[in-house]
């Protein structure tokens, strides 16, 4: 903290992020995510959070982000370096234990941990997930987040009740991203895309396989 105060790095970084973002909260969140990730690379959990929190959290507060949401956003993105190549310290530990390729394990870790990349944005855009607001709104936003994250997890892994093809995975991914936006119109469109993909998948799974029917005879 003393070095940050003496050098003025905190003030300069905050001013730079605000200037580059042009006052756009989404652009600022993207820049904050990159900065928190880079600072968190190779650091332990507490240090990975503290440095971005000291440098960047005040910047988010200037644009009206709730302090709790700002700090959770920074914390989540600071620890994504643990599962994200090229450093991915958790992957370097897990892959040798499993006898697997480090690079392939890193890609799988990113796919399985997709919620870690998206949930911080939901914290900022939908503060109801932080139990801020009335109970009905909190419950609705929680259900939306669960459905959206589940849909995009299926899209990334390619499996639900059974294998999911690329068309359904694309519908689920696009629908999930739209569904989790705070505006009503994208939410309705996203829900429609997710519903179509799920119904399509259920119908496809219930449809008898010709080879199995022939084998039964």
Beta strands, then each sheet from edge to edge (+ up, - down):
end
